């Protein structure tokens, strides 16, 4: 499934220009009135989050709703600002040996639409990082992102919209060069890659493609989440999910995927306002 990126081109361009003129502190506080606007008009997001909070067993209050939207707004700003000023961000890794050690030798990193995932590539500025993604970006937003003078030349986006053959070739080439690739595991862009798992006790669809690639290539498989802690500071939690090829493929992939889903559920439970899948995650069949 693909989902339209929230926000508009003109608003993001305005915020970015204000950042260049007035600095980050101004942008941080500007997100309060911006959030309030979406608090009033984003009715579809509100309905999806009602279901989400009910499913994870947390109260859905107006304050929680506002703060959830504000966290999204901040991480959206950081997505763009971190590209041009990565040195102003701090990424604290709970397990740097696991993460950096595997990134250096080529690995598959599992990301999810949680916290500061979109800025995560900038914490690996010393290593080649290939991020595989498809968000159906609005054209004006995509144009802004592509026009930014990024300070991290090692970050490369592999766009799923280019087609399966082209993407597969790029992924294979990157892994052969012992470069890391990062893939979104909480959404399957194609039905054939969707796998049903238990998430907070109810079936939901996840992306089995990165797990299948990891099994076939025997590359290290690392799940990571990028948790927003305070302005321009993120903490990264990660676990090793590397699979054993001596085990049967279907069972090994399914077991590992459920381990990932349980890991994600634990983080979501601790930081519920940083979940950014703004649709009916448990109900909707993603096609």
Order of alpha helices (4+ residues) and beta strands (2+ residues): alpha-alpha-alpha-alpha-beta-alpha-beta-beta-alpha-beta-alpha-beta-beta-beta-alpha-beta-beta-alpha
